[in-house]
Amino acid sequence: MKMSKRISFLLSFTVLKVSSWLFIILPLNLGCKIAMLACGVAAKVMKKRFGLNMQNIARVFPEKSPEEVYSICMDSWKNMGRIMVEFIKAYNMSKEELSAVTEFKNFHYLQHQIDIGQAAIIHTGHFPNWEIFGISVSALGIKKAVIAQGQKNPYINKEITKMRCAYGGTVIDTDNPFFACVKWLKKGNLLGILSDQNSYKSEVYRKFFGRYCACSPLTPLLSLKLQIPVIPVKLYRKSGKFIIEFLEPIQPAEKYSQEEVNKFIDVLNKYYEDWIRENPSDWLWAHNRWKREHNAPQYKAEHE
């Protein structure tokens, strides 16, 4: 690593650590307000990305006025700051404190898999607060792993991984994760996958809100190949608590085929669509879900 890059990485890491320390000592509400203000400013500075996010929202919700689209987009950006502060706070909570701010619904769906010793995939997305969901499950003494994309900054990546592994969680990197996931699941463990963002390697294109996007086939592949269920988990805030709502498990088809993979992806995408329609600003619009939409015609010509 070049010295200039190392210094840049260290400076960014130092800013993160100092900010984290400040957010730890500040009351949660005040910390969230500061972070949300900072993300609101960032949205105004990063005009090109913010504009693209607004275009995507307008295409998903053509019935909404420009003012409503702007509000959804700005609230989504501010939500990123809030999620970060909540994550920092939660990491520094005791198990008892963490339990007091989280609420599990329909936990019996997950408990059943644990009781019978069968692996399962947890299907959720970038909704508030996916980071707290991860450490809350681990705090219950449940053995689980999550797939996460590593940060370019190795110091920040190590710090975030440490936080995600609070109470014994495990992180599997997104770089060729299939065999690591198979090994983990064959031991009867739980695996969390968030697949609601652009898949930069996948050559599978399915419709999301009527537009083709590159979709990760990992969840369907694992479920179909290993014959294990997928449990959708809806995440949202309500009455000052983080709600973690388990939904009825999706059972895989008995035989594997590309057609079944595609059908499975469509089912998973439908969950995302329903959750986004319910609370549009809760979702992470800052990532461009349709970034590789321009490649879809070639895929359709070769596969349909």
C-alpha positions as CSV (number, residue, x, y, z in Angstrom):
1,M,0.0,0.0,0.0
2,K,1.3,3.4,-0.9
3,M,2.2,5.7,2.0
4,S,-0.2,8.4,0.7
5,K,-3.1,6.0,0.6
6,R,-2.2,4.6,4.0
7,I,-2.2,8.1,5.5
8,S,-5.6,8.8,3.9
9,F,-7.0,5.6,5.2
10,L,-5.7,6.3,8.7
11,L,-7.1,9.9,8.7
12,S,-10.6,8.6,7.6
13,F,-10.4,5.9,10.4
14,T,-9.4,8.6,12.9
15,V,-12.5,10.7,11.9
16,L,-14.7,7.6,12.3
17,K,-13.3,6.8,15.8
18,V,-13.6,10.4,17.0
19,S,-17.2,10.6,15.6
20,S,-18.1,7.3,17.2
21,W,-16.8,8.5,20.6
22,L,-18.8,11.7,20.3
23,F,-22.0,9.8,19.4
24,I,-21.4,7.4,22.3
25,I,-21.4,10.2,24.9
26,L,-24.2,12.2,23.3
27,P,-27.9,11.3,23.9
28,L,-29.3,9.1,21.1
29,N,-31.8,11.7,19.9
30,L,-29.2,14.4,19.7
31,G,-26.7,12.2,18.0
32,C,-29.2,11.2,15.4
33,K,-30.2,14.8,14.7
34,I,-26.6,15.7,14.1
35,A,-25.9,12.7,11.8
36,M,-29.2,13.3,9.9
37,L,-28.2,17.0,9.4
38,A,-24.8,15.9,8.1
39,C,-26.4,13.5,5.6
40,G,-28.8,16.1,4.5
41,V,-25.9,18.4,3.7
42,A,-24.2,15.6,1.9
43,A,-27.3,15.1,-0.2
44,K,-27.2,18.7,-1.3
45,V,-23.4,18.5,-2.1
46,M,-23.7,15.1,-4.0
47,K,-26.3,16.6,-6.4
48,K,-25.7,14.0,-9.2
49,R,-26.3,11.0,-7.0
50,F,-29.2,12.6,-5.2
51,G,-30.8,13.5,-8.5
52,L,-30.5,10.0,-9.8
53,N,-32.1,8.7,-6.6
54,M,-35.0,11.1,-7.1
55,Q,-35.4,9.8,-10.7
56,N,-35.6,6.2,-9.4
57,I,-38.2,7.2,-6.8
58,A,-40.3,9.1,-9.3
59,R,-40.3,6.1,-11.7
60,V,-41.3,3.7,-8.8
61,F,-44.0,6.1,-7.6
62,P,-45.2,8.1,-10.7
63,E,-48.3,9.1,-8.7
64,K,-46.3,11.2,-6.3
65,S,-45.6,14.9,-6.7
66,P,-42.0,16.3,-7.1
67,E,-42.3,17.6,-3.6
68,E,-43.2,14.1,-2.2
69,V,-40.4,12.5,-4.2
70,Y,-37.9,15.0,-2.8
71,S,-39.1,14.4,0.7
72,I,-38.8,10.6,0.4
73,C,-35.3,11.0,-1.1
74,M,-34.1,13.5,1.5
75,D,-35.6,11.4,4.4
76,S,-33.8,8.3,3.1
77,W,-30.5,10.0,3.0
78,K,-31.0,11.4,6.5
79,N,-32.0,7.9,7.6
80,M,-28.4,6.7,6.7
81,G,-27.0,9.0,9.4
82,R,-29.6,7.8,11.9
83,I,-28.8,4.2,11.2
84,M,-25.1,4.8,11.7
85,V,-25.6,6.4,15.1
86,E,-28.1,3.7,16.2
87,F,-25.6,1.1,15.3
88,I,-22.8,2.8,17.3
89,K,-25.1,3.1,20.3
90,A,-26.3,-0.5,20.0
91,Y,-22.8,-1.9,19.8
92,N,-22.0,-0.2,23.2
93,M,-25.2,-1.5,24.9
94,S,-25.4,-4.4,27.3
95,K,-27.6,-7.3,26.3
96,E,-30.3,-6.0,28.7
97,E,-30.2,-2.5,27.2
98,L,-30.3,-3.9,23.6
99,S,-33.3,-6.2,24.5
100,A,-35.2,-3.1,25.9
101,V,-35.0,-1.3,22.5
102,T,-35.8,-4.3,20.2
103,E,-38.9,-6.3,19.7
104,F,-39.2,-9.7,18.0
105,K,-42.4,-10.7,16.3
106,N,-43.3,-14.2,15.1
107,F,-40.0,-15.4,16.6
108,H,-41.4,-19.0,16.5
109,Y,-40.5,-19.2,12.8
110,L,-36.8,-18.8,13.7
111,Q,-37.0,-20.8,16.9
112,H,-38.4,-23.8,15.0
113,Q,-35.3,-24.0,12.8
114,I,-33.1,-23.8,15.9
115,D,-35.1,-26.5,17.7
116,I,-34.9,-29.0,14.8
117,G,-31.2,-28.1,14.2
118,Q,-31.8,-27.1,10.5
119,A,-30.1,-24.3,8.8
120,A,-32.0,-21.4,7.4
121,I,-31.4,-18.2,5.4
122,I,-32.7,-14.9,6.7
123,H,-33.9,-12.7,3.9
124,T,-33.9,-9.0,4.8
125,G,-32.8,-5.7,3.3
126,H,-31.4,-2.3,3.9
127,F,-34.2,-1.1,6.2
128,P,-33.9,0.3,9.8
129,N,-32.0,-1.0,11.4
130,W,-30.4,-4.0,9.7
131,E,-27.2,-3.6,11.7
132,I,-29.1,-3.7,15.0
133,F,-31.0,-6.8,13.8
134,G,-27.7,-8.6,13.3
135,I,-26.3,-8.0,16.7
136,S,-29.7,-8.4,18.5
137,V,-29.9,-12.0,17.2
138,S,-26.4,-12.7,18.3
139,A,-27.1,-11.3,21.7
140,L,-29.7,-14.0,22.1
141,G,-26.9,-16.6,21.9
142,I,-27.9,-17.6,18.4
143,K,-25.1,-18.7,16.1
144,K,-25.5,-16.7,12.8
145,A,-23.4,-15.2,10.0
146,V,-24.1,-12.3,7.7
147,I,-22.7,-11.6,4.2
148,A,-21.2,-8.1,3.9
149,Q,-19.2,-6.3,1.4
150,G,-15.8,-5.2,2.7
151,Q,-14.8,-1.6,2.9
152,K,-11.9,-0.4,0.8
153,N,-10.3,1.2,3.9
154,P,-8.9,-1.8,5.8
155,Y,-8.9,0.0,9.1
156,I,-12.6,1.0,8.8
157,N,-13.4,-2.5,7.5
158,K,-11.8,-4.1,10.5
159,E,-13.7,-1.8,12.9
160,I,-17.1,-2.3,11.2
161,T,-16.5,-6.1,11.1
162,K,-15.7,-6.1,14.8
163,M,-19.0,-4.2,15.5
164,R,-21.0,-6.6,13.4
165,C,-19.5,-9.6,15.3
166,A,-20.6,-8.3,18.6
167,Y,-21.9,-11.2,20.8
168,G,-20.3,-13.8,18.6
169,G,-21.6,-13.1,15.1
170,T,-19.6,-14.0,12.0
171,V,-19.1,-12.0,8.7
172,I,-18.6,-13.7,5.3
173,D,-17.2,-11.4,2.6
174,T,-19.2,-10.9,-0.6
175,D,-16.2,-11.9,-2.7
176,N,-17.1,-15.4,-3.9
177,P,-19.1,-16.3,-0.8
178,F,-20.9,-19.5,-2.1
179,F,-18.7,-22.2,-0.7
180,A,-18.1,-20.4,2.6
181,C,-21.9,-20.1,2.9
182,V,-22.4,-23.8,2.0
183,K,-19.9,-24.8,4.7
184,W,-21.6,-22.6,7.3
185,L,-25.1,-23.8,6.5
186,K,-24.2,-27.4,6.4
187,K,-23.4,-27.1,10.1
188,G,-27.0,-26.2,10.8
189,N,-26.4,-22.5,11.3
190,L,-28.3,-19.4,10.3
191,L,-27.2,-17.0,7.5
192,G,-28.4,-13.5,6.9
193,I,-28.4,-12.1,3.3
194,L,-29.3,-8.6,2.2
195,S,-29.9,-8.8,-1.6
196,D,-31.8,-5.6,-2.3
197,Q,-28.9,-3.7,-3.9
198,N,-27.3,-3.8,-7.4
199,S,-25.3,-7.1,-7.8
200,Y,-22.1,-6.0,-9.6
201,K,-21.1,-9.5,-10.6
202,S,-24.4,-11.3,-11.3
203,E,-25.6,-11.9,-14.9
204,V,-29.1,-12.7,-13.7
205,Y,-31.6,-9.9,-14.5
206,R,-35.1,-9.8,-13.1
207,K,-37.7,-7.1,-12.8
208,F,-37.8,-4.9,-9.7
209,F,-40.6,-2.4,-9.7
210,G,-41.1,-3.1,-13.4
211,R,-37.4,-2.5,-14.4
212,Y,-34.7,-5.0,-15.0
213,C,-31.8,-5.0,-12.5
214,A,-28.9,-7.3,-11.8
215,C,-30.0,-9.7,-9.0
216,S,-27.9,-11.9,-6.8
217,P,-28.9,-15.6,-7.2
218,L,-27.1,-16.6,-4.0
219,T,-30.1,-17.0,-1.7
220,P,-32.1,-19.1,-4.2
221,L,-29.0,-21.2,-5.1
222,L,-28.3,-22.0,-1.4
223,S,-31.9,-22.7,-0.6
224,L,-32.5,-24.9,-3.6
225,K,-29.2,-26.8,-3.5
226,L,-29.3,-27.4,0.2
227,Q,-33.1,-27.7,0.5
228,I,-33.4,-25.2,3.4
229,P,-36.0,-22.6,4.0
230,V,-35.7,-18.8,3.6
231,I,-37.2,-16.7,6.4
232,P,-38.2,-13.1,5.3
233,V,-37.6,-10.6,8.0
234,K,-39.3,-7.2,7.9
235,L,-37.4,-4.4,9.8
236,Y,-38.9,-1.1,10.9
237,R,-39.1,1.3,13.8
238,K,-42.2,1.8,15.9
239,S,-42.9,3.5,19.2
240,G,-39.2,4.0,20.0
241,K,-38.3,0.4,19.3
242,F,-36.6,-1.6,16.5
243,I,-39.1,-4.1,15.3
244,I,-37.8,-7.4,13.9
245,E,-40.7,-9.3,12.3
246,F,-40.2,-12.8,11.1
247,L,-42.5,-13.9,8.3
248,E,-43.6,-17.4,7.2
249,P,-40.6,-19.3,5.8
250,I,-40.4,-19.9,2.0
251,Q,-39.8,-23.5,1.2
252,P,-37.6,-24.3,-1.9
253,A,-38.8,-26.3,-4.9
254,E,-37.7,-29.9,-4.8
255,K,-35.5,-29.7,-7.9
256,Y,-33.0,-27.1,-8.9
257,S,-33.2,-25.3,-12.2
258,Q,-32.5,-21.8,-13.5
259,E,-36.2,-21.3,-13.9
260,E,-36.7,-22.0,-10.2
261,V,-33.9,-19.6,-9.4
262,N,-35.6,-16.9,-11.4
263,K,-39.0,-17.6,-9.8
264,F,-37.3,-17.5,-6.3
265,I,-35.7,-14.1,-7.0
266,D,-39.0,-12.7,-8.1
267,V,-40.6,-13.9,-4.9
268,L,-37.8,-12.3,-2.8
269,N,-38.0,-9.0,-4.8
270,K,-41.8,-8.9,-4.2
271,Y,-41.1,-8.8,-0.4
272,Y,-38.8,-5.8,-1.0
273,E,-41.3,-4.0,-3.2
274,D,-44.1,-4.5,-0.6
275,W,-41.9,-3.2,2.3
276,I,-40.7,-0.2,0.2
277,R,-44.2,0.7,-0.8
278,E,-45.3,0.7,2.8
279,N,-42.5,3.0,4.0
280,P,-40.5,4.4,1.0
281,S,-38.1,6.6,2.9
282,D,-37.0,3.7,5.1
283,W,-35.2,2.1,2.2
284,L,-31.6,2.9,1.2
285,W,-32.2,4.7,-2.1
286,A,-28.7,6.1,-2.2
287,H,-27.5,2.8,-3.8
288,N,-28.6,2.6,-7.4
289,R,-30.5,-0.7,-7.6
290,W,-30.8,-0.4,-11.4
291,K,-27.2,0.5,-12.1
292,R,-26.7,-2.3,-14.6
293,E,-30.2,-2.0,-16.2
294,H,-28.5,-1.2,-19.6
295,N,-27.1,-4.7,-19.7
296,A,-30.6,-6.3,-19.5
297,P,-31.4,-6.3,-23.2
298,Q,-28.4,-8.5,-24.0
299,Y,-29.4,-10.9,-21.1
300,K,-33.0,-11.1,-22.4
301,A,-31.8,-11.8,-25.9
302,E,-29.6,-14.7,-24.7
303,H,-31.9,-16.2,-22.1
304,E,-35.5,-15.5,-23.1
